[in-house]
Amino acid sequence: MRRRTFVKGVAVTSLLTLTATDAEARTRSKRINNRNILRGNEFFLDIDYTPVNITGKNAVATAINGQIPAPTLVWKEGETVTLHVTNHLKKTSSIHWHGIILPAGMDGVPGLSFDGIAPGETFTYTFKVRQHGTYWYHSHSGFQEQTGMYGAIIIQPKRKEPFAYDKDYVVLLSDWSDEKPETIYKKLKKMSHYYNFSRRTVGTFLDEVKEKGLANAFSDRKMWNQMRMNDRDLSDVTGYTYTFLMNGKNPATQFKALFNRGEKIRLRFVNASAMTFFDVRIPGLKMTVVAADGNHVKPLSIEEFRIGVAETYDVIVEPADHKAYAIFAQSIDRSGYAMGSFTPKTSMLAKAPAMDPKPVLTHTDMGMDMGQMDHGGGMKCGSGMMMSSKKDLEKDKYAKMESQRYPITQLPMKRGLQTTMKAVAPKYRLDDPGVGLRNNGRKVLTYADLKNRYSTRKAKKPDREIILHLTGNMERYMWSINGIKYADSKPLVFYYGERIRITFINDTMMNHPMHLHGMWSDLETGDDNHLVRKHTVIVQPGAKISYRVTVDARGAWAYHCHMLYHMAGMFRKVVVA
Ligand SMILES: [Cu+2]
């Protein structure tokens, strides 16, 4: 793994060393993180094909203002922003402002909110900013997000924040491939385990030989075999094709965040990946989580957190030593990592820690009770089941959530080709850090730890509940909700003014980060008085999770899994009537 990153890194370094040193000499420390920031009320964003060299190979990105990531936009709560977005691509494009509360027509989802931005056209978005915190924006057209269309949004609060810091950095994580996303998708459709190397066959090996030549294909394969990768369905697109980036830099070119000893630094983590969950830590430093998806949470000291696709976390760190710390974000399947240096000076670089062992999916991840097994859909079992004593504790903790019953609106459900997997006994697992992070000796953030900084005691109780199953057929790479793919689905109808409890049951072996546009998702984490406000909620494999939504925004909204290659099927239109 590290060898591969290293190999990729060397190529990039040799190409870019001169320019990097040059640029750094000119910009010096302070400006390094500023050159990509746009502030104000009016913004001009241009989408265009942009030549890039991220892995040592030339490739073409779809980029905003010629850069990856796109510029960080700084807005002010309470002000109205106007954004002129011009599409220079040959295809329709769009920008969606992720997690931003705005009128449906400004949300930027082609076919739902507007027609999209045709080639050569400019669309002007304008809306009042009614929130603050760390968010992001990205294309909502085709696979454009995968090829570079994403950037961070920082919204400065009207009122002073309830915590102090000296400076802040955006730490935006993403996954880059030199392969075209259409090619990646085609390969997944043909063979869902294409990028999960150990499942590869003689046939695919021969394809690779054709692509890369015998020597390269063989050494690649040998290297991956040496890493003893298993057929563990953690990620469907992996470090085999991805180079993981932090603010657009790979582990060799390294993003650098500068600090002076004694300073409090706010790091605004954004997972702008198409398909990658990251486990993030800064060895040697504790992180105090102060916000999740832009919203303040009760401060909590942790050593590691998992960030799903589209989530954001704000943490505060206080480096005590004059040394370079690694900001280390390993992919959930340990097929690679993004890394940067948190350092007193740009010449001091951190070393990457060793990656954790490859996680093994357990019965828990399959939504099974102890001893219960169902080998449908080619699921594989590993060791490391949760201890029964821990399960009992969980039972007590979530008994209340289990017992909360509201009138249930029945929705159509299909079992068949679309659903080869089923969670037999799905459980609330909010205090489960997730596969690969359990009992690793570090304090890992879980959803159960997240509490709204402010009271939600007065929030309305749900009027009704809907249950949505996340379903799929892994072998054919088909994803759906309630066994029905988007193309065959009817819109979900929400009524203006109501409060809905939404319960997800994940019948698949993968994490799905579910994102409801236009309205907040108030996550039940065990304390109704402090429901945590999110825009993207990870539904763990084989698990169940509930949140509440105040339906306060009219129009048509997208509701979908944020894994880019799951979206075609795992998507619903929500109509607020
Ligand atoms: Cu998904």
Residues whose N, C-alpha, C, O or C-beta is under 5 A from the ligand:
A	BS01	CU	N511 H512 C561 M563 H566
